[in-house]
Amino acid sequence: MTAAANAAPLPRRRRGVFTRLEAYFYTAPAVILIVAVMLVPLAVGVSYAFRNIELLNPFSGGYVGLENFRELAGDANFGRALVNTVWWTFGSVFIQFLMGLGLALLLRDAFPGRKIVQALVFLPWAVPTFLTGLDWAWLFNPVVGPLPHWMAALGILDTPRNILADPDLAMWGPITANVWYGVPFFAITLLAALQSIPDELYEAAAIDGAGAWRRFTDLTLPFLAPTIAITVMLRTIWIANFADLIVVMTGGGPADTTQIVASYIFTQAYRRLDFGYASAIALVLLVLLMLYALAIITLRRMMLREPS
């Protein structure tokens, strides 16, 4: 007889305790990892927002309550950065989505060399963002870059000049680089969703006399709607927090015309070395993005309920 067979069975009460706790034993490693990696740094960052932490002030570090938020309410630079963030985020997402959807529709059907075209379309996704910023800053440079000369030849600019130094046009530089960098995200996700739509539905719609536009509006878009809601939400949150291209290409200038909230946090934390104030700005941005995500998720649930 084996040792297991000889072992005395556990009392019924002890077996009940182990059964109730068994699920917690399995989930404990994941919960510990989430708390240690995500929640603890978040809690520390939130606590900084209510403290005076300035690296240049050796006596800082005390609790100041809502003082950072009161200062933030009267900060005109923050208000300008918030407006710039809306323009930067939704301008980038809108163009990326339209171009990504167009590429996904073109790549859905088979044609010679499609795999090569797919690889080229997805290539920007593999380029580091700082290198992307440096490349596009070079392209917009009127001395060594071609874009100002091409835009002048097309009549977009009166003379070849650096739009990154023009307060009225500077934001278009990072947005253009961001569109180039982010289009593959929408192309990949929307192409995957398109390929899940059965071909039989398109064949039945064509037999019923539906044209290409009718098939797109009545068949493709309804199938894509839940995916579009999630991808737009993720990309919006991502871009709103994405300051790499702004920092590399313009540094927030000229005259703060390209300063967004994420780059403003970077400026406060690593140039003014005021981590308390930077954390207060980050907390406000976090709340705004959570409210936006909640609105999108609610909208997506409403769309999913409509067919039933």
Backbone bond lengths (Angstrom), bond angles and torsions (degrees), N, CA, C in turn:
res aa  C-N    CA-C-N  psi(-1)  N-CA   C-N-CA  omega(-1)  CA-C   N-CA-C  phi
1 M - - - 1.467 - - 1.520 110.03 -
2 T 1.314 117.33 143.58 1.460 120.81 -178.58 1.510 110.96 -80.89
3 A 1.367 113.64 164.36 1.471 118.33 179.04 1.513 111.12 -62.97
4 A 1.380 115.02 -36.15 1.472 117.86 -179.81 1.512 111.38 -63.58
5 A 1.352 114.74 -38.51 1.460 117.84 -179.33 1.516 110.90 -68.51
6 N 1.371 116.50 -32.17 1.462 119.93 -179.62 1.515 113.08 -78.40
7 A 1.362 116.43 -18.36 1.462 118.53 -176.77 1.511 111.02 -64.84
8 A 1.325 115.35 139.10 1.460 119.66 -179.31 1.517 110.08 -73.60
9 P 1.341 119.40 136.42 1.472 121.39 179.63 1.523 111.21 -64.14
10 L 1.322 115.73 146.84 1.454 120.87 179.61 1.518 110.13 -68.29
11 P 1.302 117.08 146.10 1.475 118.90 174.76 1.525 110.11 -59.02
12 R 1.359 115.10 152.56 1.459 119.87 -177.13 1.513 112.18 -58.57
13 R 1.347 117.86 -37.68 1.465 120.96 -178.47 1.515 111.03 -65.22
14 R 1.407 116.09 -41.74 1.463 119.16 -179.37 1.519 110.04 -68.75
15 R 1.351 117.10 -38.28 1.469 118.76 178.68 1.531 110.39 -61.58
16 G 1.331 116.68 -36.80 1.461 119.68 179.94 1.518 112.02 -66.15
17 V 1.325 117.31 -39.19 1.467 121.02 178.73 1.524 110.26 -64.62
18 F 1.349 116.30 -45.84 1.465 119.85 179.90 1.526 110.99 -63.85
19 T 1.328 117.17 -38.19 1.467 119.76 -180.00 1.513 110.84 -63.68
20 R 1.354 116.27 -41.75 1.462 118.78 -179.16 1.528 111.76 -68.90
21 L 1.324 117.44 -32.42 1.472 120.14 -177.24 1.526 113.30 -90.90
22 E 1.322 117.29 -7.50 1.463 119.88 -174.12 1.529 111.73 -59.92
23 A 1.325 116.94 -44.27 1.474 120.23 -178.57 1.526 111.00 -62.60
24 Y 1.345 116.79 -35.56 1.470 119.39 179.86 1.523 111.42 -68.32
25 F 1.342 116.70 -34.76 1.467 119.31 177.39 1.532 110.53 -62.88
26 Y 1.340 117.06 -39.78 1.462 120.51 -178.59 1.531 111.84 -68.96
27 T 1.335 116.82 -38.47 1.467 119.96 -175.78 1.530 113.22 -88.39
28 A 1.341 116.83 -10.30 1.473 119.38 -176.24 1.526 113.26 -57.94
29 P 1.354 120.70 -44.93 1.475 118.43 -179.48 1.531 112.75 -59.52
30 A 1.337 117.35 -41.50 1.459 119.76 179.68 1.528 111.42 -65.91
31 V 1.348 115.74 -41.13 1.467 119.30 179.92 1.529 110.73 -65.12
32 I 1.335 116.36 -42.86 1.475 120.09 179.28 1.524 110.28 -62.62
33 L 1.336 116.54 -41.06 1.464 120.36 -179.78 1.529 111.02 -64.64
34 I 1.342 116.95 -43.60 1.464 120.81 179.90 1.531 110.51 -63.00
35 V 1.334 115.72 -44.12 1.468 119.33 -179.34 1.522 110.59 -63.85
36 A 1.346 117.04 -44.06 1.459 120.73 -174.92 1.526 112.10 -72.40
37 V 1.336 116.90 -38.98 1.464 120.10 -172.72 1.527 112.62 -90.75
38 M 1.352 117.42 -32.63 1.460 120.00 -173.44 1.518 113.02 -110.12
39 L 1.334 117.12 -51.91 1.463 119.08 -170.25 1.534 112.61 -76.48
40 V 1.320 117.61 -38.07 1.472 119.01 -179.53 1.529 111.83 -63.98
41 P 1.368 119.53 -49.58 1.472 118.56 176.17 1.529 112.69 -60.73
42 L 1.346 116.58 -35.90 1.462 119.09 178.41 1.522 110.98 -64.78
43 A 1.333 116.59 -44.02 1.466 120.40 179.27 1.530 110.86 -63.58
44 V 1.332 117.12 -39.56 1.468 120.03 178.52 1.522 110.12 -64.11
45 G 1.342 116.26 -44.11 1.467 119.91 178.63 1.512 112.33 -62.11
46 V 1.333 117.02 -42.12 1.468 120.48 177.94 1.525 110.65 -63.92
47 S 1.333 117.22 -39.09 1.475 119.67 179.93 1.531 111.37 -65.04
48 Y 1.346 117.12 -32.23 1.468 120.52 178.10 1.527 111.32 -61.68
49 A 1.355 116.57 -31.30 1.464 120.13 -177.50 1.528 112.17 -64.43
50 F 1.326 116.48 -20.79 1.465 120.26 -178.65 1.537 111.45 -107.51
51 R 1.322 115.06 16.63 1.465 119.37 179.37 1.525 109.77 -129.23
52 N 1.307 115.97 160.27 1.468 121.76 177.26 1.526 107.94 -99.29
53 I 1.338 115.03 97.21 1.465 119.78 -177.00 1.516 108.43 -118.35
54 E 1.318 115.68 96.57 1.464 121.72 178.03 1.528 107.82 -120.11
55 L 1.331 115.84 122.15 1.465 119.02 -176.66 1.523 111.82 -66.94
56 L 1.355 117.15 -25.03 1.464 119.73 179.91 1.523 112.24 -84.36
57 N 1.345 116.52 -5.86 1.464 121.09 179.31 1.524 109.24 -114.92
58 P 1.325 117.91 103.06 1.481 119.68 -174.75 1.516 113.15 -66.32
59 F 1.352 118.54 -15.74 1.466 120.53 -178.36 1.526 112.17 -99.22
60 S 1.332 117.09 7.69 1.458 119.97 179.07 1.526 109.75 -81.70
61 G 1.327 115.58 176.44 1.461 120.21 178.44 1.503 112.84 118.29
62 G 1.346 117.87 -7.51 1.457 120.58 -178.79 1.512 113.49 -81.00
63 Y 1.329 115.26 165.12 1.466 121.53 179.04 1.525 109.27 -73.74
64 V 1.354 116.89 128.26 1.465 121.07 -178.90 1.520 112.02 -121.04
65 G 1.333 117.41 6.32 1.462 120.37 178.08 1.520 112.03 64.83
66 L 1.328 115.93 -127.18 1.468 121.55 -176.24 1.531 112.63 -95.47
67 E 1.325 116.84 15.26 1.464 119.87 -175.95 1.524 111.57 -59.19
68 N 1.335 118.44 -42.14 1.471 120.42 179.17 1.520 111.53 -62.63
69 F 1.324 117.36 -35.98 1.466 120.61 -179.77 1.528 111.35 -73.77
70 R 1.340 117.31 -33.82 1.467 120.09 175.62 1.524 109.76 -65.95
71 E 1.310 117.16 -40.39 1.465 120.26 176.27 1.521 111.02 -64.99
72 L 1.337 115.02 -36.77 1.467 119.83 -179.35 1.525 111.48 -67.09
73 A 1.349 116.39 -35.81 1.468 120.22 -179.03 1.527 111.68 -62.85
74 G 1.330 117.39 -29.07 1.460 120.09 179.63 1.514 113.96 -101.95
75 D 1.317 117.04 12.34 1.465 121.73 -177.65 1.533 109.66 -88.59
76 A 1.324 116.52 105.64 1.468 120.07 -179.47 1.527 111.61 -66.15
77 N 1.326 116.90 -32.17 1.469 119.89 178.73 1.530 111.62 -64.39
78 F 1.354 115.64 -36.73 1.462 118.62 176.79 1.533 110.88 -65.75
79 G 1.352 116.52 -41.77 1.468 119.32 178.02 1.525 111.48 -60.47
80 R 1.339 116.56 -41.04 1.462 119.66 178.18 1.530 110.71 -66.41
81 A 1.332 116.04 -40.09 1.466 119.50 179.05 1.532 111.26 -64.95
82 L 1.338 115.99 -34.87 1.469 119.54 179.26 1.534 110.44 -65.99
83 V 1.337 116.56 -43.16 1.473 120.16 177.66 1.533 110.04 -63.83
84 N 1.328 116.44 -43.76 1.467 119.91 178.01 1.526 111.74 -61.80
85 T 1.344 117.04 -34.67 1.468 120.62 179.47 1.522 110.76 -64.25
86 V 1.339 116.12 -41.58 1.470 119.59 178.67 1.529 109.75 -62.32
87 W 1.321 116.91 -45.72 1.461 121.73 -179.61 1.529 110.72 -64.47
88 W 1.316 117.68 -46.66 1.462 123.79 -179.79 1.530 111.06 -63.04
89 T 1.330 117.23 -43.96 1.463 120.85 -174.40 1.523 111.36 -72.56
90 F 1.324 116.76 -54.94 1.462 118.53 -173.51 1.528 111.51 -74.84
91 G 1.347 117.85 -29.58 1.471 119.01 173.54 1.513 111.12 -63.74
92 S 1.325 117.00 -45.19 1.468 121.13 179.72 1.528 111.20 -66.13
93 V 1.340 116.80 -47.18 1.467 119.86 -176.68 1.526 110.78 -64.07
94 F 1.327 117.25 -41.85 1.464 120.38 -176.96 1.538 111.05 -61.82
95 I 1.331 116.74 -47.52 1.472 119.59 -178.64 1.527 110.58 -70.55
96 Q 1.325 116.69 -40.46 1.462 119.26 177.64 1.522 111.55 -60.63
97 F 1.329 116.22 -41.85 1.464 119.38 -178.72 1.532 111.18 -64.92
98 L 1.328 117.04 -46.31 1.467 119.48 -178.92 1.531 111.06 -62.08
99 M 1.328 116.99 -45.29 1.464 119.86 -179.59 1.532 111.18 -69.59
100 G 1.326 117.19 -38.33 1.462 120.21 178.59 1.512 111.72 -65.42
101 L 1.340 117.01 -40.98 1.467 120.44 177.74 1.531 110.49 -64.47
102 G 1.333 116.74 -42.58 1.462 119.97 178.27 1.525 112.03 -61.02
103 L 1.341 116.50 -43.99 1.460 119.35 178.81 1.529 111.45 -66.15
104 A 1.325 117.22 -39.35 1.470 119.96 179.16 1.524 110.70 -62.51
105 L 1.346 117.50 -40.52 1.469 120.46 179.00 1.529 110.40 -66.67
106 L 1.333 117.24 -38.00 1.465 119.97 -179.92 1.530 111.41 -70.10
107 L 1.344 116.57 -36.27 1.463 120.37 -176.44 1.519 112.78 -85.98
108 R 1.332 117.79 -4.86 1.468 119.40 -178.49 1.519 111.38 -68.47
109 D 1.322 117.03 -41.16 1.463 120.85 -178.34 1.526 110.52 -88.30
110 A 1.314 115.46 145.09 1.466 121.19 -178.46 1.520 110.79 -72.59
111 F 1.321 116.43 140.59 1.461 122.76 173.73 1.529 107.62 -155.49
112 P 1.324 117.82 158.98 1.467 119.76 -178.35 1.535 111.42 -59.60
113 G 1.331 115.34 130.02 1.463 120.44 178.94 1.510 114.07 81.54
114 R 1.346 117.93 16.10 1.475 119.59 -177.37 1.530 111.86 -62.34
115 K 1.338 117.08 -38.77 1.466 119.04 -178.55 1.523 111.51 -64.51
116 I 1.339 116.33 -37.28 1.471 119.09 178.07 1.527 110.11 -66.32
117 V 1.337 115.85 -41.88 1.463 119.69 178.93 1.526 110.39 -63.99
118 Q 1.342 117.18 -40.72 1.467 120.07 177.83 1.524 110.84 -60.66
119 A 1.320 116.46 -43.10 1.473 119.63 179.71 1.526 110.75 -62.27
120 L 1.345 116.78 -40.13 1.461 119.42 179.77 1.527 111.39 -68.22
121 V 1.345 116.06 -38.32 1.467 119.86 179.98 1.528 110.75 -64.92
122 F 1.328 116.16 -38.65 1.463 119.79 -175.88 1.526 112.52 -85.01
123 L 1.321 117.54 -5.55 1.465 121.02 -175.25 1.532 113.64 -58.89
124 P 1.360 120.57 -44.03 1.476 119.19 -178.62 1.516 113.67 -56.68
125 W 1.333 116.60 -27.37 1.466 120.10 -178.87 1.525 111.71 -63.24
126 A 1.333 117.26 -23.95 1.464 121.23 -176.25 1.527 112.38 -91.73
127 V 1.325 117.66 -6.07 1.464 120.48 -177.10 1.530 109.12 -85.69
128 P 1.322 119.26 131.56 1.481 120.48 176.96 1.529 111.04 -58.42
129 T 1.323 116.07 143.42 1.458 120.11 -173.70 1.529 112.34 -65.62
130 F 1.316 117.64 -35.93 1.468 118.95 179.20 1.525 110.57 -66.04
131 L 1.341 116.62 -37.09 1.458 119.79 177.05 1.529 109.91 -67.96
132 T 1.335 116.50 -37.30 1.467 120.55 176.22 1.528 110.31 -60.15
133 G 1.329 116.78 -45.76 1.462 120.18 178.49 1.515 112.74 -61.58
134 L 1.322 117.04 -43.22 1.467 120.34 179.16 1.531 110.97 -64.31
135 D 1.340 116.79 -42.06 1.470 120.44 -179.93 1.529 111.49 -61.31
136 W 1.344 115.85 -46.77 1.467 118.96 -177.05 1.529 111.63 -72.79
137 A 1.320 117.94 -31.21 1.467 119.59 173.50 1.523 110.28 -63.60
138 W 1.314 116.35 -37.79 1.465 120.58 176.32 1.528 110.51 -67.44
139 L 1.327 117.34 -41.94 1.467 120.44 -179.61 1.529 111.83 -63.29
140 F 1.339 117.18 -32.54 1.469 120.37 -179.41 1.527 112.51 -87.08
141 N 1.322 117.08 -4.74 1.468 119.93 179.03 1.535 109.91 -73.14
142 P 1.336 119.60 125.43 1.470 120.44 -176.19 1.522 114.15 -71.63
143 V 1.335 117.79 -15.02 1.466 120.31 -178.84 1.526 111.19 -86.20
144 V 1.322 116.95 -47.90 1.468 120.33 -175.37 1.525 113.12 -112.08
145 G 1.336 118.14 -10.96 1.459 120.69 -176.79 1.517 112.65 -101.23
146 P 1.333 117.64 153.43 1.464 120.13 -177.05 1.531 114.83 -87.92
147 L 1.337 118.63 -24.14 1.460 120.14 -169.97 1.531 114.01 -59.98
148 P 1.339 120.91 -45.22 1.475 118.53 179.15 1.523 112.84 -58.79
149 H 1.332 117.62 -35.92 1.467 120.90 179.51 1.529 110.48 -70.84
150 W 1.325 117.69 -39.51 1.462 120.31 177.77 1.528 110.80 -65.73
151 M 1.341 116.40 -42.51 1.470 119.24 -179.91 1.528 111.20 -66.24
152 A 1.340 116.49 -34.82 1.467 118.93 176.50 1.517 110.74 -68.41
153 A 1.330 117.23 -38.01 1.458 120.66 178.65 1.526 111.69 -66.02
154 L 1.331 116.73 -32.71 1.472 120.97 179.17 1.531 112.74 -84.99
155 G 1.323 116.70 -4.72 1.456 120.19 178.79 1.513 114.09 87.32
156 I 1.350 117.69 4.99 1.467 120.61 178.63 1.527 110.26 -71.22
157 L 1.334 117.42 -38.75 1.470 123.17 175.52 1.514 109.08 -114.73
158 D 1.344 116.46 147.47 1.458 119.37 177.50 1.525 111.23 -72.55
159 T 1.332 116.98 -35.91 1.465 122.02 176.21 1.527 108.54 -139.56
160 P 1.345 118.04 155.81 1.469 119.35 176.32 1.531 110.56 -67.26
161 R 1.314 117.09 108.32 1.466 121.53 179.49 1.520 109.23 -142.08
162 N 1.300 114.80 165.60 1.460 120.96 -176.63 1.527 109.52 -83.75
163 I 1.328 116.35 110.38 1.463 118.15 -179.19 1.527 111.25 -69.34
164 L 1.350 118.03 -18.96 1.470 120.31 178.83 1.520 111.73 -67.94
165 A 1.343 116.93 -16.33 1.466 120.72 177.76 1.520 111.50 -101.46
166 D 1.333 117.70 2.41 1.464 122.15 -179.69 1.529 109.05 -98.81
167 P 1.334 119.15 116.36 1.474 119.99 -177.22 1.530 113.54 -58.02
168 D 1.330 117.14 -28.72 1.469 119.43 -178.28 1.528 112.83 -81.29
169 L 1.325 117.69 -22.46 1.467 120.71 -174.55 1.525 113.72 -119.07
170 A 1.317 117.36 -6.55 1.474 120.12 -169.67 1.527 112.44 -58.96
171 M 1.332 117.65 -37.14 1.470 119.01 -176.40 1.527 112.36 -63.38
172 W 1.354 116.29 -25.24 1.464 118.56 -179.76 1.518 112.26 -66.19
173 G 1.336 117.86 -25.65 1.460 119.92 178.84 1.521 112.44 -63.81
174 P 1.351 119.19 -58.70 1.473 119.74 176.84 1.528 113.06 -61.34
175 I 1.349 117.68 -35.16 1.472 118.85 178.76 1.533 110.27 -63.32
176 T 1.335 116.97 -42.66 1.468 119.95 178.87 1.529 110.85 -61.08
177 A 1.342 116.38 -45.96 1.466 119.76 178.17 1.528 111.06 -63.31
178 N 1.323 116.88 -38.26 1.463 120.77 -179.49 1.526 111.18 -68.24
179 V 1.329 116.94 -37.10 1.468 120.06 176.81 1.523 109.78 -63.37
180 W 1.317 116.81 -46.42 1.471 120.82 178.28 1.524 110.92 -58.00
181 Y 1.326 115.82 -40.97 1.463 120.58 -176.76 1.529 112.23 -75.41
182 G 1.328 117.97 -33.95 1.458 120.62 -170.06 1.509 116.45 -98.64
183 V 1.326 118.98 -12.14 1.469 120.46 -179.40 1.532 112.10 -57.13
184 P 1.345 120.27 -39.77 1.469 119.08 179.89 1.526 113.80 -57.90
185 F 1.332 118.03 -30.58 1.466 119.61 179.42 1.528 110.69 -60.19
186 F 1.336 116.33 -49.79 1.468 118.90 179.12 1.527 110.79 -68.94
187 A 1.340 117.31 -37.92 1.465 119.58 -178.63 1.529 110.85 -62.26
188 I 1.335 117.07 -42.84 1.469 120.63 -178.08 1.522 111.08 -66.86
189 T 1.327 116.43 -50.94 1.471 119.99 -175.13 1.531 111.66 -67.68
190 L 1.343 117.20 -41.69 1.458 119.24 -179.29 1.526 111.61 -72.39
191 L 1.339 117.29 -32.59 1.465 119.69 176.21 1.533 110.41 -64.79
192 A 1.335 116.95 -41.07 1.464 120.02 177.18 1.526 110.99 -62.35
193 A 1.331 117.05 -40.04 1.470 119.94 178.74 1.530 110.82 -69.34
194 L 1.319 117.71 -38.13 1.469 120.42 179.16 1.523 111.41 -63.48
195 Q 1.335 116.55 -39.44 1.456 119.92 -177.74 1.521 112.66 -71.22
196 S 1.331 117.40 -11.80 1.468 119.94 176.95 1.518 112.21 -87.70
197 I 1.337 118.09 -6.96 1.473 120.47 178.40 1.527 108.15 -81.50
198 P 1.325 119.68 124.58 1.471 121.45 -178.37 1.529 111.51 -62.14
199 D 1.333 116.20 137.96 1.465 120.69 178.29 1.525 111.36 -65.10
200 E 1.346 116.54 -26.66 1.466 119.59 -178.51 1.529 111.86 -59.90
201 L 1.343 116.01 -32.31 1.465 118.70 179.90 1.524 110.67 -66.28
202 Y 1.339 116.43 -41.22 1.466 119.34 178.20 1.525 110.76 -67.03
203 E 1.347 116.54 -38.29 1.460 119.80 179.39 1.529 110.49 -65.47
204 A 1.335 116.37 -41.21 1.470 119.31 178.57 1.526 110.83 -65.96
205 A 1.340 117.07 -39.60 1.463 120.06 179.20 1.529 111.01 -66.02
206 A 1.355 116.38 -38.18 1.467 119.50 178.19 1.514 111.16 -66.04
207 I 1.344 116.72 -39.01 1.471 120.30 178.18 1.533 110.33 -63.85
208 D 1.343 116.25 -35.11 1.476 119.84 178.93 1.523 112.61 -76.21
209 G 1.330 116.66 -1.75 1.460 119.62 175.73 1.514 115.06 94.79
210 A 1.350 117.41 8.96 1.464 119.61 179.54 1.527 110.06 -73.72
211 G 1.315 116.25 130.68 1.455 120.97 177.69 1.518 111.68 -79.46
212 A 1.327 115.61 -177.97 1.465 120.12 -176.53 1.529 111.64 -62.65
213 W 1.350 117.36 -43.68 1.466 120.31 -179.91 1.522 111.34 -66.13
214 R 1.335 116.37 -39.71 1.465 120.49 179.64 1.537 110.30 -65.85
215 R 1.330 116.73 -41.04 1.472 119.26 177.48 1.523 111.03 -64.56
216 F 1.331 115.60 -34.90 1.472 118.36 179.80 1.528 111.36 -69.22
217 T 1.333 116.47 -45.93 1.469 119.24 -176.04 1.529 113.08 -76.51
218 D 1.336 117.21 -35.73 1.472 119.70 -174.97 1.515 113.90 -94.38
219 L 1.329 116.87 -15.89 1.457 118.99 -176.30 1.532 112.13 -121.94
220 T 1.322 115.63 -54.96 1.468 118.79 -175.10 1.530 111.79 -67.16
221 L 1.332 116.69 -52.73 1.471 119.16 -176.08 1.527 113.47 -60.59
222 P 1.363 119.68 -44.02 1.472 117.72 177.72 1.529 113.12 -60.00
223 F 1.346 116.83 -37.28 1.464 118.66 177.74 1.518 111.47 -68.53
224 L 1.319 116.26 -35.65 1.464 120.14 -176.81 1.533 113.16 -81.78
225 A 1.317 117.50 -16.95 1.469 120.38 -170.83 1.527 113.83 -53.37
226 P 1.350 120.29 -48.79 1.478 118.39 178.97 1.525 112.53 -62.17
227 T 1.340 117.22 -39.38 1.466 120.12 178.24 1.524 110.75 -66.31
228 I 1.333 116.50 -40.67 1.460 120.11 179.07 1.526 110.36 -60.99
229 A 1.329 116.50 -42.57 1.471 119.62 -178.71 1.527 110.94 -60.57
230 I 1.336 117.09 -45.07 1.467 120.21 -178.41 1.523 111.36 -69.57
231 T 1.341 117.30 -45.27 1.463 119.29 -177.63 1.527 111.54 -65.95
232 V 1.328 116.66 -39.99 1.466 119.06 177.66 1.527 110.54 -64.26
233 M 1.332 116.39 -40.35 1.471 119.29 179.05 1.537 110.72 -63.48
234 L 1.333 116.46 -48.28 1.461 119.56 -179.20 1.525 111.52 -62.00
235 R 1.332 115.77 -44.74 1.461 119.24 -177.37 1.533 111.24 -67.86
236 T 1.325 117.16 -36.46 1.460 120.70 178.53 1.527 110.83 -63.08
237 I 1.339 115.85 -46.90 1.462 119.52 179.40 1.523 110.12 -63.64
238 W 1.319 115.13 -40.68 1.466 120.21 -179.22 1.526 111.01 -61.59
239 I 1.331 116.06 -49.20 1.470 120.12 -176.10 1.527 110.99 -68.93
240 A 1.325 117.68 -37.01 1.459 119.93 178.90 1.533 111.19 -60.89
241 N 1.345 116.46 -29.76 1.467 120.66 178.24 1.522 113.30 -95.10
242 F 1.308 116.78 3.03 1.467 121.95 -168.26 1.527 109.13 -98.26
243 A 1.334 116.78 104.80 1.467 119.97 -175.82 1.520 113.01 -111.42
244 D 1.333 117.77 -0.57 1.473 120.13 -174.25 1.524 112.11 -56.74
245 L 1.338 116.75 -51.75 1.464 120.43 -175.74 1.526 111.03 -65.65
246 I 1.335 117.17 -38.34 1.457 120.78 178.80 1.534 110.18 -62.77
247 V 1.330 115.96 -47.44 1.472 120.25 -177.33 1.519 110.44 -64.00
248 V 1.335 117.37 -43.20 1.464 120.46 -175.89 1.527 111.66 -73.41
249 M 1.341 117.09 -41.99 1.469 119.50 -171.40 1.523 113.24 -84.35
250 T 1.330 117.53 -40.02 1.465 119.24 -174.65 1.527 113.33 -128.36
251 G 1.328 117.71 -18.12 1.464 119.68 -175.87 1.528 112.25 64.54
252 G 1.334 116.55 19.53 1.469 120.39 -178.74 1.522 113.91 92.20
253 G 1.327 117.31 -11.38 1.467 121.01 -178.91 1.502 112.90 -92.02
254 P 1.320 118.94 -175.39 1.471 125.22 -1.99 1.527 111.68 -78.49
255 A 1.310 116.23 139.27 1.471 123.26 177.85 1.527 111.55 56.28
256 D 1.333 116.68 39.94 1.473 123.23 176.93 1.528 113.36 63.22
257 T 1.324 118.61 18.74 1.473 119.47 -179.30 1.522 112.34 -74.42
258 T 1.328 118.74 -15.70 1.470 120.96 175.13 1.534 111.17 -115.86
259 Q 1.306 115.71 14.44 1.476 118.72 179.95 1.523 109.42 -76.20
260 I 1.318 118.01 117.61 1.455 121.97 174.87 1.531 108.78 -104.59
261 V 1.328 115.97 172.89 1.469 119.09 -175.07 1.529 111.16 -61.87
262 A 1.344 116.70 -40.82 1.472 119.29 -178.58 1.526 111.29 -63.72
263 S 1.340 117.38 -43.15 1.466 119.33 178.45 1.527 110.93 -71.61
264 Y 1.354 117.18 -28.77 1.464 120.94 176.56 1.532 110.35 -67.16
265 I 1.335 116.75 -37.38 1.469 120.32 174.61 1.525 110.03 -62.10
266 F 1.342 115.23 -44.02 1.473 119.51 178.33 1.534 110.48 -60.13
267 T 1.338 116.41 -42.22 1.466 120.35 -179.57 1.518 111.60 -63.33
268 Q 1.325 116.41 -44.47 1.465 119.96 -178.47 1.529 111.64 -67.82
269 A 1.329 116.14 -36.65 1.469 119.10 -175.36 1.520 112.68 -80.11
270 Y 1.337 116.97 -42.06 1.466 118.23 -169.49 1.527 113.81 -111.02
271 R 1.320 118.19 -3.36 1.467 120.11 172.90 1.522 110.89 -113.01
272 R 1.343 116.04 -44.88 1.465 118.37 174.28 1.524 111.68 -86.52
273 L 1.342 116.53 -13.87 1.475 123.44 179.69 1.529 111.85 58.37
274 D 1.342 116.02 31.52 1.464 122.17 178.23 1.527 107.93 -104.22
275 F 1.309 116.72 87.15 1.451 121.24 -175.51 1.528 112.34 -72.86
276 G 1.318 117.70 -28.42 1.460 120.10 177.95 1.516 111.48 -64.83
277 Y 1.333 116.65 -47.89 1.461 120.57 -179.99 1.534 110.51 -67.62
278 A 1.332 116.49 -40.82 1.468 119.82 177.89 1.526 111.08 -61.27
279 S 1.316 117.46 -38.43 1.469 120.71 178.36 1.524 111.24 -66.98
280 A 1.336 117.37 -36.14 1.471 120.15 177.25 1.536 109.93 -63.43
281 I 1.331 117.23 -42.47 1.468 120.47 177.63 1.529 109.90 -62.95
282 A 1.334 116.19 -43.79 1.463 120.12 -179.58 1.526 111.37 -62.79
283 L 1.331 117.09 -36.71 1.469 120.24 179.52 1.528 110.81 -66.65
284 V 1.332 116.91 -40.00 1.470 120.28 177.08 1.529 110.34 -63.24
285 L 1.335 116.48 -43.12 1.465 119.83 178.44 1.526 110.57 -63.20
286 L 1.323 116.81 -40.16 1.470 120.79 178.45 1.523 111.06 -59.76
287 V 1.321 117.51 -45.32 1.471 120.83 -179.45 1.531 110.44 -64.11
288 L 1.332 117.42 -43.33 1.463 120.24 179.77 1.530 111.30 -61.92
289 L 1.328 116.82 -42.28 1.467 119.60 -179.52 1.526 111.38 -70.34
290 M 1.324 117.87 -33.76 1.470 119.87 176.50 1.522 110.73 -65.63
291 L 1.338 116.64 -39.95 1.473 119.42 177.29 1.524 110.72 -64.65
292 Y 1.326 116.09 -40.09 1.472 119.61 177.91 1.539 110.52 -63.80
293 A 1.347 116.93 -45.69 1.461 120.38 179.82 1.525 111.17 -61.72
294 L 1.324 116.80 -39.75 1.466 120.63 178.91 1.527 110.56 -62.44
295 A 1.338 117.42 -40.70 1.464 120.95 178.93 1.525 110.89 -64.79
296 I 1.338 117.55 -42.54 1.463 120.56 -179.80 1.525 111.52 -66.59
297 I 1.343 116.92 -42.17 1.468 120.09 179.60 1.525 110.75 -63.64
298 T 1.333 116.21 -40.19 1.469 119.79 177.13 1.516 110.77 -62.97
299 L 1.340 117.05 -42.39 1.459 121.09 178.30 1.517 111.09 -62.94
300 R 1.330 117.22 -40.77 1.471 120.94 -179.90 1.532 110.72 -64.58
301 R 1.332 117.26 -40.87 1.467 120.07 178.47 1.519 110.90 -63.72
302 M 1.323 116.31 -37.21 1.468 119.38 178.00 1.523 110.56 -65.25
303 M 1.346 117.23 -39.28 1.465 120.35 179.44 1.523 111.27 -66.77
304 L 1.354 116.56 -36.69 1.461 119.50 -179.31 1.513 111.94 -72.29
305 R 1.325 117.67 -25.30 1.465 120.26 179.86 1.517 112.39 -81.64
306 E 1.324 117.20 -23.53 1.469 120.41 -173.72 1.514 113.83 -57.19
307 P 1.389 120.30 -44.39 1.468 118.81 -177.54 1.506 113.94 -60.46
308 S 1.389 117.87 -32.65 1.453 118.88 179.59 1.520 111.62 -76.22
